[in-house]
Amino acid sequence: LKSVMMSRTILYLGFSFTDDYLNEVRSDVMSMKGPSSQTKNLAYAIIADKSPSHCGYYDQHEGVKILSWSSELYGHGVMDRYLDSILYMTDTSAALNGAKLILFAPPD
């Protein structure tokens, strides 16, 4: 897991960040990479109903950029739109050229 976190950008979906083991691994990875642009956005998270201060804390201290919205105002379809955007922006030909990217195939 640590190796994946060191070499890839992680996308958390609906994750609460309450798992002590994952939090410790993420902290170790940030310590190993040191304070630099490499620790900026180690991961992204798509989670509803997080306050701007919560998002700011994770961005600044945990290396996780949280994409959040009010589910009361916009419902939970926002996550589907984020995933659709990732799918749309994922270029399969880039994978053949060695680019690191996320592939998401929605179920039929």
C-alpha positions, 0 to 999 in steps of 0.5 A, spaced: 500 500 500 505 504 501 508 503 495 502 505 491 501 511 495 508 513 494 508 512 486 500 514 484 495 519 486 489 516 490 482 517 489 478 516 495 470 515 494 466 517 500 471 515 504 471 518 512 478 518 513 477 515 520 481 508 518 487 509 523 492 504 519 490 508 512 492 515 516 498 512 518 500 509 512 499 516 508 502 520 514 508 515 513 508 517 505 508 524 506 514 524 511 518 520 506 516 525 500 518 531 505 515 538 504 515 539 497 511 540 491 511 532 491 506 532 497 501 536 494 495 532 492 498 525 494 490 524 493 484 526 491 477 525 495 470 525 492 466 526 499 459 530 500 458 535 505 465 537 508 466 544 510 471 549 507 475 548 513 475 541 513 477 541 506 482 546 507 485 542 513 486 536 508 489 540 503 494 543 507 496 538 512 494 531 509 496 532 502 488 530 500 484 535 495 477 534 497 472 535 492 465 536 496 458 539 495 452 540 499 448 534 498 442 537 501 442 542 495 445 538 490 443 531 492 448 525 491 448 525 483 454 530 484 459 524 485 456 521 478 458 527 475 465 527 477 466 520 475 463 521 468 468 527 468 474 522 470 471 517 465 471 523 459 478 526 461 481 519 461 484 518 454 486 510 453 491 512 448 495 516 454 495 509 457 499 506 451 504 512 452 505 510 459 501 516 462 499 515 469 491 515 469 485 513 472 480 508 468 473 508 471 468 503 467 461 504 469 457 498 470 452 496 464 
